[in-house]
């Protein structure tokens, strides 16, 4: 029978350096993309709505979409899948039996609660922990599959998502056609059909949110006090929790979690493959992915950032983001294998060890910087100016994380999460 002392959280000596370094890099990449949602209204995808679409702002949009859009979230999902697999694998090898499942599902249940708190009370509408918890419940059933089967399932999920996006694009083409028909009806004072009325309402809502007046109204709401902000953002969070969970998570989140487990089993994520192997990943991943992403950006810009231009670009979205992610993995593993920049890898690993704390810290810092709770800079910085906030947070966490871990075993939220998962209080402060 397993003794209680064997069921303990992962110790520092057992951690895999490459995963921590990768987690730190990806966490910083997440902020690089999320900052547009933290600081601008309705401008995550479309730079013409707010934040600027010329000069340095356009260069910033092109660069982030070419190299980082979808890839950072994808790698974050991949690492989460690996983390949950490592947790279960370690517990099962220690003979935990059913207690391994208890710990696993308690851990995910509390993550779901953290996600709700993060979204509704810490005011971040781009919150992802809730989605990770839901998909994590499904990962349990796939964990013992062979890498080849995991990859096949992931590819199937990617393909299913792409097929759904294709049908969405066809519906978008139909909607644009209906908009032209509506204009003709109105010009002739003809009564709209029920279908055209619904299409008109949908289009008017979209255009209203993206208009200068709609952006101004959003900005004004983001400058209000805390409880007004909670009330304003709650419906947005609720819509995200209801809609995105079934529309995107299976092919956006679960697929990458399964791919992560497969790559971990194949020893790709532990920097154990050769330099040649990782260089091949870089060349193939970037070769395909950056070409696809360039095509998408060109499609959008050639259409003058039109509704259908964006809609068409989404059809190849997963192909671009997944292959660029492979290139990123190859580059990070080459960095981890090489003897260069040891000081930076040490600090990035510290950031990665405190990933949950640092992730939530992003939201708290941005709430203070951008909303009416603090300095109220929401909507007041251009897209490229938001990078100053990003770089400042990066430097702050690169300095703070190693200092914290010098005196404590875990980040504060990591320690609390372990306590709630294992139902046992573990040492926190180092002697």
C-alpha positions as CSV (number, residue, x, y, z in Angstrom):
1,X,0.0,0.0,0.0
2,X,1.2,3.5,-0.8
3,X,2.2,5.6,2.1
4,X,0.9,9.1,2.4
5,X,4.4,10.6,2.1
6,X,4.9,9.2,-1.4
7,X,2.0,11.2,-2.8
8,X,3.8,14.6,-2.9
9,X,4.1,17.4,-5.4
10,X,6.9,17.4,-7.9
11,X,10.1,18.4,-6.1
12,X,12.7,20.9,-7.6
13,X,15.2,18.1,-8.2
14,X,12.6,16.2,-10.3
15,X,11.7,19.0,-12.6
16,X,12.6,18.9,-16.3
17,X,14.6,22.0,-17.1
18,X,13.6,22.2,-20.8
19,X,9.9,22.3,-19.9
20,X,10.4,25.1,-17.3
21,X,12.4,27.2,-19.8
22,X,9.8,26.6,-22.5
23,X,7.0,27.4,-20.1
24,X,8.7,30.7,-19.2
25,X,9.1,31.7,-22.8
26,X,5.6,30.8,-23.7
27,X,4.1,32.6,-20.8
28,X,5.9,35.8,-22.0
29,X,4.5,35.1,-25.5
30,X,1.0,34.8,-24.1
31,X,1.3,38.3,-22.6
32,X,2.6,39.6,-25.9
33,X,-0.7,38.5,-27.6
34,X,-3.0,39.2,-24.7
35,X,-1.9,42.8,-24.2
36,X,-4.1,43.8,-27.2
37,X,-7.2,42.6,-25.3
38,X,-6.0,44.1,-22.0
39,X,-5.4,47.6,-23.5
40,X,-7.6,47.9,-26.6
41,X,-11.3,47.5,-27.6
42,X,-12.2,44.9,-30.2
43,X,-8.7,45.1,-31.7
44,X,-7.2,41.7,-31.0
45,X,-7.6,40.6,-34.7
46,X,-8.3,43.8,-36.6
47,X,-5.9,46.7,-36.1
48,X,-8.2,49.1,-38.0
49,X,-10.8,49.0,-35.1
50,X,-8.5,50.6,-32.5
51,X,-4.8,50.9,-31.6
52,X,-3.6,52.0,-35.0
53,X,-3.0,50.3,-38.4
54,X,-0.2,52.3,-39.9
55,X,3.5,52.7,-39.3
56,X,4.9,50.9,-36.2
57,X,1.4,49.8,-35.3
58,X,1.0,47.9,-38.6
59,X,4.5,46.4,-38.3
60,X,3.6,45.3,-34.8
61,X,0.4,43.6,-36.0
62,X,2.1,41.9,-38.9
63,X,5.0,40.6,-36.8
64,X,2.9,39.2,-34.0
65,X,0.5,37.6,-36.4
66,X,3.3,36.1,-38.4
67,X,5.2,34.6,-35.5
68,X,3.0,34.4,-32.4
69,X,-0.7,34.4,-33.1
70,X,-2.2,31.1,-32.0
71,X,1.3,29.6,-31.3
72,X,1.7,30.8,-27.8
73,X,-1.7,29.7,-26.7
74,X,-1.1,26.4,-28.6
75,X,2.2,25.8,-26.8
76,X,0.7,26.8,-23.5
77,X,-2.0,24.1,-24.1
78,X,0.7,21.6,-25.1
79,X,2.6,22.2,-21.9
80,X,-0.5,21.9,-19.8
81,X,-1.2,18.5,-21.3
82,X,2.3,17.5,-20.5
83,X,2.0,18.7,-17.0
84,X,-1.1,16.7,-16.3
85,X,0.4,13.6,-17.9
86,X,3.5,13.9,-15.8
87,X,1.4,14.3,-12.6
88,X,-0.6,11.2,-13.3
89,X,2.3,9.1,-14.5
90,X,4.4,9.9,-11.4
91,X,1.5,9.1,-9.0
92,X,0.6,5.9,-10.8
93,X,4.3,4.7,-10.7
94,X,4.2,5.3,-7.0
95,X,1.2,3.0,-6.7
96,X,-1.3,5.7,-5.9
97,X,-4.2,3.8,-7.5
98,X,-7.5,5.6,-7.4
99,X,-6.0,8.4,-5.3
100,X,-4.1,9.5,-8.4
101,X,-7.4,10.1,-10.1
102,X,-8.7,11.9,-7.0
103,X,-5.7,14.3,-7.0
104,X,-5.9,14.8,-10.8
105,X,-9.6,15.7,-10.8
106,X,-9.4,17.8,-7.7
107,X,-6.5,19.7,-9.3
108,X,-8.6,20.4,-12.4
109,X,-11.8,21.2,-10.5
110,X,-9.9,23.9,-8.6
111,X,-8.4,25.2,-11.8
112,X,-11.9,25.6,-13.1
113,X,-12.7,27.7,-10.0
114,X,-9.5,29.7,-10.5
115,X,-10.5,30.3,-14.1
116,X,-13.9,31.7,-13.1
117,X,-12.4,33.9,-10.5
118,X,-9.8,35.1,-13.0
119,X,-12.3,35.9,-15.6
120,X,-15.2,37.4,-13.6
121,X,-13.4,39.0,-10.6
122,X,-9.9,39.8,-12.1
123,X,-11.6,41.2,-15.2
124,X,-9.9,39.2,-17.9
125,X,-12.2,38.2,-20.8
126,X,-9.4,36.3,-22.5
127,X,-9.0,33.9,-19.5
128,X,-8.0,30.3,-20.5
129,X,-7.8,28.3,-17.2
130,X,-11.5,27.5,-17.3
131,X,-11.1,26.0,-20.8
132,X,-8.0,24.1,-19.8
133,X,-9.9,22.5,-16.9
134,X,-12.7,21.3,-19.1
135,X,-10.3,19.9,-21.7
136,X,-8.2,18.4,-18.9
137,X,-11.1,16.3,-17.8
138,X,-11.0,14.7,-21.3
139,X,-7.2,14.2,-21.3
140,X,-7.4,11.6,-18.6
141,X,-8.9,9.0,-21.0
142,X,-6.2,9.5,-23.6
143,X,-3.1,9.6,-21.4
144,X,-2.0,6.0,-22.0
145,X,-2.3,5.9,-25.7
146,X,0.8,5.5,-27.9
147,X,2.3,8.7,-29.3
148,X,1.2,7.7,-32.9
149,X,-2.4,7.4,-31.8
150,X,-2.3,10.7,-29.9
151,X,-0.9,12.5,-33.0
152,X,-3.6,10.9,-35.2
153,X,-6.4,12.1,-32.9
154,X,-4.8,15.5,-32.7
155,X,-4.7,15.8,-36.5
156,X,-8.3,14.6,-36.7
157,X,-9.3,17.3,-34.3
158,X,-7.4,20.0,-36.2
159,X,-9.1,18.8,-39.4
160,X,-12.5,18.9,-37.8
161,X,-11.9,22.4,-36.6
162,X,-10.8,23.5,-40.1
163,X,-13.8,22.0,-41.7
164,X,-16.1,23.8,-39.3
165,X,-14.3,27.1,-40.1
166,X,-14.8,26.4,-43.8
167,X,-18.5,26.2,-43.3
168,X,-18.4,29.3,-41.2
169,X,-16.7,31.1,-44.1
170,X,-19.4,29.9,-46.5
171,X,-22.0,31.4,-44.0
172,X,-20.0,34.6,-43.9
173,X,-20.1,34.8,-47.8
174,X,-23.9,34.3,-47.5
175,X,-24.1,37.0,-44.9
176,X,-22.3,39.6,-47.0
177,X,-24.6,38.7,-49.9
178,X,-27.6,39.2,-47.7
179,X,-26.2,42.6,-46.6
180,X,-26.2,43.8,-50.3
181,X,-29.7,42.4,-50.7
182,X,-30.8,44.3,-47.6
183,X,-29.5,47.5,-49.0
184,X,-31.5,47.0,-52.2
185,X,-34.6,46.2,-50.1
186,X,-34.2,49.4,-48.1
187,X,-33.6,51.5,-51.2
188,X,-36.9,50.3,-52.6
189,X,-38.7,50.6,-49.2
190,X,-39.5,46.8,-49.3
191,X,-40.2,44.9,-46.2
192,X,-37.3,42.6,-45.1
193,X,-38.0,38.9,-44.8
194,X,-37.5,37.2,-41.5
195,X,-34.1,35.8,-42.7
196,X,-32.9,39.2,-43.9
197,X,-34.1,40.8,-40.7
198,X,-32.0,38.5,-38.7
199,X,-29.0,39.0,-41.0
200,X,-29.5,42.8,-40.7
201,X,-29.5,42.6,-36.9
202,X,-26.4,40.5,-36.9
203,X,-24.5,42.8,-39.2
204,X,-25.6,46.0,-37.5
205,X,-24.5,44.6,-34.1
206,X,-21.1,43.8,-35.5
207,X,-20.7,47.1,-37.2
208,X,-21.9,49.0,-34.1
209,X,-19.3,47.3,-31.9
210,X,-16.5,48.1,-34.3
211,X,-17.6,51.7,-35.0
212,X,-15.9,54.7,-33.4
213,X,-18.9,55.2,-31.2
214,X,-18.9,51.5,-30.2
215,X,-15.1,51.6,-29.3
216,X,-15.6,54.9,-27.4
217,X,-18.4,53.4,-25.4
218,X,-16.3,50.3,-24.6
219,X,-13.4,52.5,-23.5
220,X,-15.6,54.5,-21.2
221,X,-16.9,51.4,-19.6
222,X,-13.4,50.1,-19.0
223,X,-12.5,53.4,-17.2
224,X,-15.2,52.8,-14.6
225,X,-14.8,51.5,-11.0
226,X,-14.3,47.9,-10.1
227,X,-17.9,46.8,-9.5
228,X,-19.1,48.5,-12.6
229,X,-16.4,46.7,-14.5
230,X,-17.4,43.3,-13.1
231,X,-21.0,44.0,-14.3
232,X,-19.9,45.2,-17.7
233,X,-17.5,42.3,-18.4
234,X,-19.6,39.5,-16.9
235,X,-21.8,39.0,-20.0
236,X,-18.7,38.9,-22.2
237,X,-17.1,36.3,-20.0
238,X,-20.3,34.3,-19.9
239,X,-20.6,34.3,-23.7
240,X,-16.9,33.1,-23.9
241,X,-17.5,30.3,-21.4
242,X,-20.6,29.1,-23.2
243,X,-19.6,29.6,-26.9
244,X,-15.8,29.0,-27.2
245,X,-15.9,25.9,-25.0
246,X,-17.7,23.9,-27.7
247,X,-16.8,25.9,-30.8
248,X,-13.0,26.0,-30.4
249,X,-11.6,24.1,-27.4
250,X,-11.7,20.6,-28.8
251,X,-9.5,21.5,-31.9
252,X,-7.7,24.4,-30.3
253,X,-6.9,23.2,-26.8
254,X,-7.5,19.5,-26.5
255,X,-5.6,18.8,-29.8
256,X,-2.5,20.6,-28.5
257,X,-2.7,18.8,-25.1
258,X,-2.7,15.4,-26.8
259,X,0.1,16.5,-29.1
260,X,2.1,17.6,-26.1
261,X,1.8,14.2,-24.4
262,X,2.8,12.5,-27.6
263,X,5.9,14.7,-28.0
264,X,6.8,14.2,-24.3
265,X,6.6,10.4,-24.7
266,X,8.8,10.7,-27.8
267,X,11.4,12.7,-25.7
268,X,11.1,15.7,-28.0
269,X,10.2,18.1,-25.2
270,X,13.0,17.0,-22.9
271,X,15.8,18.2,-25.2
272,X,17.0,14.6,-25.7
273,X,16.9,14.6,-29.5
274,X,19.9,15.6,-31.7
275,X,20.6,19.1,-32.9
276,X,19.8,17.9,-36.4
277,X,16.4,16.7,-35.3
278,X,15.5,20.0,-33.8
279,X,16.9,22.0,-36.7
280,X,14.7,19.9,-39.0
281,X,11.7,20.8,-36.9
282,X,12.7,24.5,-37.2
283,X,13.1,24.4,-41.0
284,X,10.0,22.4,-41.7
285,X,7.8,24.2,-39.1
286,X,8.8,27.7,-40.0
287,X,9.0,26.9,-43.7
288,X,5.3,25.7,-43.9
289,X,3.9,27.8,-41.0
290,X,5.4,31.2,-41.9
291,X,4.4,30.7,-45.5
292,X,0.8,30.0,-44.4
293,X,0.8,33.0,-42.0
294,X,2.2,35.3,-44.7
295,X,-0.6,34.1,-47.0
296,X,-3.2,34.9,-44.4
297,X,-1.8,38.4,-43.6
298,X,-1.6,39.2,-47.4
299,X,-5.2,38.0,-47.8
300,X,-6.4,40.3,-45.0
301,X,-4.4,43.3,-46.2
302,X,-5.3,42.8,-49.9
303,X,-8.9,42.9,-48.9
304,X,-8.3,46.1,-46.9
305,X,-9.0,44.3,-43.6
306,X,-12.5,43.3,-44.8
307,X,-14.8,41.0,-43.0
308,X,-14.5,38.3,-45.7
309,X,-10.7,38.8,-45.8
310,X,-10.4,37.8,-42.2
311,X,-13.0,35.0,-42.7
312,X,-11.0,33.5,-45.5
313,X,-7.7,33.7,-43.6
314,X,-9.2,31.7,-40.7
315,X,-9.6,28.6,-42.9
316,X,-5.8,27.9,-42.8
317,X,-5.4,29.2,-39.2
318,X,-4.6,25.8,-37.6
319,X,-2.2,24.8,-40.3
320,X,-0.2,27.9,-39.8
321,X,-0.2,28.1,-36.0
322,X,0.6,24.4,-35.4
323,X,3.5,24.3,-37.8
324,X,5.0,27.5,-36.5
325,X,4.6,26.1,-33.0
326,X,6.7,23.1,-34.1
327,X,9.3,25.6,-35.3
328,X,9.2,27.3,-31.9
329,X,9.6,24.0,-30.1
330,X,12.7,23.2,-32.2
331,X,14.3,26.6,-31.5
332,X,13.6,26.4,-27.7
333,X,15.0,22.9,-27.5
334,X,18.1,24.0,-29.3
335,X,18.5,26.8,-26.8
336,X,18.0,24.3,-23.9
337,X,20.6,21.9,-25.3
338,X,23.2,24.6,-26.0
339,X,25.6,26.0,-23.3
340,X,24.8,29.6,-24.2
341,X,22.8,32.2,-22.2
342,X,22.8,30.1,-19.1
343,X,21.8,33.1,-17.0
344,X,18.7,33.8,-19.1
345,X,17.7,30.1,-19.1
346,X,17.9,30.1,-15.3
347,X,15.6,33.1,-15.1
348,X,13.2,31.8,-17.7
349,X,13.0,28.5,-15.9
350,X,12.1,30.3,-12.7
351,X,9.3,32.2,-14.5
352,X,8.1,28.8,-15.8
353,X,8.1,27.2,-12.3
354,X,5.8,30.0,-11.2
355,X,3.7,29.9,-14.4
356,X,0.3,30.1,-12.7
357,X,1.3,32.9,-10.3
358,X,3.0,34.9,-13.2
359,X,0.0,34.3,-15.5
360,X,-2.5,35.7,-12.9
361,X,0.0,38.5,-12.2
362,X,-0.3,39.6,-15.8
363,X,-4.0,40.2,-15.3
364,X,-3.6,42.0,-12.0
365,X,-0.9,44.3,-13.4
366,X,-2.9,45.0,-16.5
367,X,-6.1,45.6,-14.5
368,X,-4.2,48.3,-12.5
369,X,-2.6,49.8,-15.6
370,X,-5.5,49.9,-18.0
371,X,-8.9,49.9,-16.2
372,X,-10.6,52.4,-14.0
373,X,-9.4,50.4,-11.0
374,X,-6.0,51.9,-11.5
375,X,-4.4,54.3,-14.1
376,X,-7.2,54.0,-16.7
377,X,-4.9,53.7,-19.8
378,X,-7.4,51.5,-21.7
379,X,-7.7,52.7,-25.2
380,X,-5.0,55.4,-24.7
381,X,-2.0,53.5,-26.0
382,X,-1.3,52.6,-29.6
383,X,-0.6,49.0,-30.5
384,X,3.2,49.4,-30.6
385,X,3.1,51.4,-27.3
386,X,1.5,48.4,-25.5
387,X,4.8,46.6,-26.1
388,X,6.4,48.9,-23.5
389,X,4.1,47.4,-20.9
390,X,4.9,43.9,-22.1
391,X,8.7,44.4,-21.9
392,X,8.4,46.0,-18.5
393,X,6.4,43.0,-17.1
394,X,8.9,40.6,-18.7
395,X,11.8,42.3,-17.0
396,X,10.0,42.5,-13.7
397,X,9.2,38.8,-13.7
398,X,12.6,37.7,-14.8
399,X,14.0,39.6,-11.8
400,X,11.3,38.6,-9.3
401,X,10.8,34.9,-10.0
402,X,14.4,33.8,-9.2
403,X,14.5,35.9,-6.1
404,X,11.2,34.4,-4.9
405,X,12.3,30.8,-5.5
406,X,15.5,31.5,-3.6
407,X,13.4,31.8,-0.4
408,X,10.3,29.7,-1.2
409,X,9.7,26.2,-2.7
410,X,6.8,27.3,-4.9
411,X,5.0,30.4,-6.2
412,X,2.1,31.4,-3.9
413,X,-0.6,30.2,-6.2
414,X,1.3,27.0,-7.1
415,X,1.6,26.2,-3.4
416,X,-2.1,26.8,-2.8
417,X,-3.1,24.7,-5.8
418,X,-1.0,21.8,-4.5
419,X,-2.5,22.1,-1.1
420,X,-6.0,22.0,-2.5
421,X,-5.1,19.1,-4.8
422,X,-3.3,16.9,-2.3
423,X,-5.3,18.0,0.7
424,X,-2.1,18.3,2.7
425,X,0.0,21.3,3.7
426,X,3.5,21.1,2.3
427,X,6.6,23.3,3.2
428,X,6.4,26.7,1.6
429,X,9.3,28.7,2.9
430,X,12.8,27.4,2.6
431,X,14.8,27.1,5.8
